[in-house]
């Protein structure tokens, strides 16, 4: 997504689009604070996306680790599918009632 903010020449926040502000000073200050928060979020998003991309690329370099990760996730997906089918058939809860109840001593 295209950024809505950038760093101004003076080091503050600047909007990347034209905004005609025709309000009193307190409202303009609120708009500036909102733009500053948005810039912080956009900066964080860029850093996060870069770090995640680097981590994913590093992870995919290790083919054996990736294969183990993929196998684990296939197993999890299979179990989720089994539970979903059991739930649709109404047997999931009936199976759970077969678990013996143990009282704490």
N, C-alpha and C positions, 0 to 999 in steps of 0.2 A: 504494500500500500504506500502511496506517496506521502511523504512527510508534510505536516501542516506547519511545523516550526523549524527554525534553524538558529544558529548563533549569530547575533548581530555583530556589527563592526566594533561595538564597544564591549562585547563579551556577554551581553544579556540575551534575552530571547527576542526573536523576530518571527513574524508570521510569513509563510511562503505565499500568501495570497493577499490581495488588497482588501482592507477592511476600513470602511468609513465609519468612524466612531462619532456619533452626535449625541453624547450624553454628558452628564455631569462628571466631575473628577472622580468621585467615589465609585461610580459605575465603571469608568475606564480603568481604575485600579483593580477592580474585581476581574475585568477582562484580562488584564496583564497577569494577575496571579493565576488565572485559569490557563493562560498560554504557557506560563512557567511550569506548571504541573504537567501539562501536555508534553512539553519539551522533555522533561525528566523521564516521562513514560516512553516517549519515542526513542530517546537515547538508550534507555534500559533495553527496550525491545531490540534495537540494533545490536547491542552487545550480546544479549542473550541468544539471538538468532546466530550470530557469528560463533559463539562458544559451542552451541548445540551442533552446528554444522561441523565444526572442527572435531568435536567428540564423536559424532557419528562416523566421520571419515576415518578417524583413528580406530574406532571399534570395528569397522568393516575391513580394516587391513588384516586383522587376525581372523583368518577364515575358520579355524577350529573353534574359537570362542563364539563366533557368529553362528556356526552350525549348532553348538550346544544351546545357545540362546533361542534359536529357531525351534529346536526340538522341544524345549521347555514350553514355549508359547503355543506350539501345536497341541501339546498335552493339555494345557490350560484351556485352549479353545474347545478341544474335544470334551473335556469335563463340563464346561459351561453349556455346550450343546446338549449333552446328556441330561443335565439338570433341567434345562429349558424344556426338553421333550417330556421328561418325567413330570414336570410341573403342569404341562398342557394336558397330560393324560390323567392328572389328579392323583398320581401315585407317590409323588415326592413326600407329601405330608403323611400319607398312610405308612410309608416306609419309616418316617421319623418316629411314628408312634410305637414302633416295634422296639425302640431302644429302651432297655430296662432303666427304671428310675432308681437312683441310689440316694438314700438319705444320708445327710452328713451326720457324723457322730459327735 
